[in-house]
Amino acid sequence: MAVLGQIGGAFVGGMLADAIGRKRSTVLIAVGYVVFALLDAFSVSMPMLLTARLLIGVTIGVSVVVVPVYVAELAPAAMRGSLATAYQLAIVGGIILGYLAAYLLADTHSWRWIFGLAAILAALLLPLLIRMPETARWYVLKGRVADARRALLRADPEARVEQELAEIASALSEARSPVKSAVSEMLRRPYLRATIFVITLGVLSQISGINAIIYYSPRLFETMGFKGNFALLGLPALVQMAALAAVCAAMVLVDRLGRRPILLSGIAMMITADALLIAVFAHGFALIFGVVGVLVFIVGFNFGFGSLVWVYAGEAFPTRLRSMGSSTMLTFTLTANAIIAAGFLTMLHSLSGAGSFAIFGFVAIVAFAVVYRYAPETKGRQLEEIRSFWENGGRWPSEIDTAAETGP
C-alpha cells in the first residue's frame, strides 16, 4: 500500500510544488509524516492500517519529487551536487534507523511503536523547515521579483543577483509563449530527449534490484541460511552503514570528480556484486560471500544511482518544467519500484537467487551502457546553462562550436 501511495504522490508532487511553492510543500510533507505515522500507530482495524500506509506512501511520493527540486533550486551551482546527494544520505540514515528500531522492538512485537516513532523525527524537523527560505526561481515563476532577489542573497550572499535574476527570467519567459502544457512540451523536442533520459535512468535504478534487497533483506539472508533477529534485522542495518559511507563519499566527490565517473563506478560495483551473488546461490559459496555480495551491491547503488538520480532529477529540466519533469520521472521510477516489490519473491522462488541476480546483472550492464552514452556531465554548470545541452540535441554549445570550426 505504501508503494502504491508513492506512485500517486509522485504524480501530484510537481503540481503541488508549482502551486504553493517548494518550501510550503516541504512543510506540508513533514506534517503529513507526523499525522500519518500516528494514524499507523493507532490503527484499530486492517482497513484503517492500510489507509494509513497508503497515505504515508503518498507523502513519501510527494517528498521524492519536491525535495530534490527544492535543493536544486536553492543551492549554489558549486554545491548543488553535494547538497542533492545529501538527500540520499538522509534516506539511508532513515533506513538504518528503521532496521535498528525494528530489531530492538522485534522480540516485544511492538509494531505500533515501530510505525509511530517516525512521527518524532518529522516533528523535530518541522521548526527547521519553517525557517527555510523559498527558492528564487519559484518567486520569479510567480512574478515576485523582489522576493526572488532576497532569496538569492540569503542562499548565497556573493551571488551575482541581477545577472542570475535576468537568466531565470529569460528562461521563464518562454513559459509565457503559447505552449499547450508542461507535459506536452516535455514530449516534444528539444526536451523529449531529457524526458526519455531521466525516465530511463530512474526506471533502470529500480529494476536493477535495489529495492528487492532493501525490502526483502531479511528474506534474502534467510534464503542464504542466516537465522534469528540479528541476522534478519540487525545484519541489514550493518549493511546499510556501509551504504551511508558510500553516500558520504559521493557527496564529497560529486562536485569534484563530476556526475558521470561516480555514476559509472557505482553501476560497475553493482555488476560485480551481481556476479558474486550468482556464484553464492548457484554454487553454495560460504555465507560470508553472500553478505559481501549484498554489501558491495548496496555500496555501489548508493555511491552511483542512489546519489545521482536525485541530482539529475533536479538538474535536467528548465525552471518551468522542473517540478513536472521530476514528478514524471519519479512516477515511472516508483511504478518500477512497485513492480519489483510485488514480483521479487515470486522471482526468487521461481528462478532461484542465481537466476534473479542474473537478471539484475543484465539490467545493470544495460544501465552502464545507457549512462556511458547519454548522461551529460553537469558539474559546476548553472541550471539555466544545463538546458542548452538538451536544446542542442545532447551536446554542449562549446562542442557545437568546436565541430563547426573543424568542419569542412
Residue, then its C-alpha position, 0 to 999 in steps of 0.5 A: m500500500a505504501v508503494l502504491g501511495q508513492i506512485g500517486g504522490a509522485f504524480v501530484g508532487g510537481m503540481l503541488a510544488d508549482a502551486i504553493g511553492r517548494k518550501r510550503s510543500t516541504v512543510l506540508i510533507a513533514v506534517g503529513y509524516v507526523v499525522f500519518a505515522l500516528l494514524d499507523a500507530f493507532s490503527v484499530s482495524m486492517p482497513m484503517l492500517l492500510t489507509a494509513r500506509l497508503l497515505i504515508g506512501v503518498t507523502i513519501g511520493v510527494s517528498v521524492v519529487v519536491v525535495p530534490v527540486y527544492v535543493a536544486e533550486l536553492a543551492p549554489a551551482a558549486m554545491r548543488g551536487s553535494l547538497a542533492t546527494a545529501y538527500q540520499l544520505a538522509i534516506v539511508g540514515g532513515i533506513i538504518l534507523g528503521y532496521l535498528a528500531a525494528y530489531l530492538l522492538a522485534d522480540t516485544h512485537s511492538w509494531r505500533w511503536i515501530f510505525g509511530l516513532a517516525a512521527i518524532l523525527a518529522a516533528l523535530l524537523l518541522p521548526l527547521l523547515i519553517r525557517m527555510p527560505e523559498t527558492a528564487r526561481w519559484y518567486v520569479l515563476k510567480g512574478r515576485v521579483a523582489d522576493a526572488r532577489r532576497a532569496l538569492l542573497r540569503a542562499d548565497p550572499e556573493a551571488r551575482v543577483e541581477q545577472e542570475l535574476a535576468e537568466i531565470a527570467s529569460a528562461l521563464s519567459e518562454a513559459r509565457s509563449p503559447v505552449k499547450s502544457a508542461v507535459s506536452e512540451m516535455l514530449r516534444r523536442p528539444y526536451l523529449r530527449a531529457t524526458i526519455f533520459v531521466i525516465t530511463l535512468g530512474v526506471l533502470s535504478q529500480i529494476s536493477g534490484i535495489n529495492a528487492i534487497i532493501y525490502y526483502s533483506p531479511r528474506l534474502f539472508e534467510t534464503m542464504g541460511f542466516k537465522g534469528n533477529f540479528a541476522l534478519l534485522g540487525l545484519p541489514a542495518l550493518v549493511q546499510m552503514a556501509a551504504l551511508a559511507a558510500v553516500c558520504a563519499a559521493m557527496v564529497l566527490v560529486d562536485r569534484l570528480g563530476r556526475r558521470p565517473i561516480l555514476l559509472s563506478g557505482i553501476a560497475m560495483m553493482i555488476t560485480a556484486d551481481a556476479l558474486l551473488i550468482a556464484v553464492f546461490a548457484h554454487g553454495f559459496a560460504l555465507i560470508f560471500g553472500v553478505v559481501g555480495v549484498l554489501v558491495f551491491i548496496v555500496g555501489f547503488n548508493f555511491g552511483f544511482g542512489s546519489l545521482v538520480w536525485v541530482y539529475a532529477g533536479e538538474a535536467f529540466p528548465t525552471r518551468l518544467r522542473s517540478m513536472g519533469s521530476s514528478t514524471m520521472l519519479t512516477f515511472t521510477l516508483t511504478a518500477n519500484a512497485i513492480i519489483a516489490a510485488g514480483f521479487l519473491t515470486m522471482l526468487h522462488s521461481l528462478s532461484g537467487a542465481g537466476s534473479f541476480a542474473i537478471f539484475g546483472f543484465v539490467a545493470i550492464v544495460a544501465f552502464a551502457v545507457v549512462y556511458r552514452y547519454a548522461p551529460e556531465t553537469k558539474g559546476r554548470q548553472l541550471e539555466e546553462i544545463r538546458s542548452f545541452w538538451e536544446n542542442g540535441g545532447r551536446w554542449p554549445s562549446e562542442i557545437d562550436t568546436a565541430a563547426e570550426t573543424g568542419p569542412 
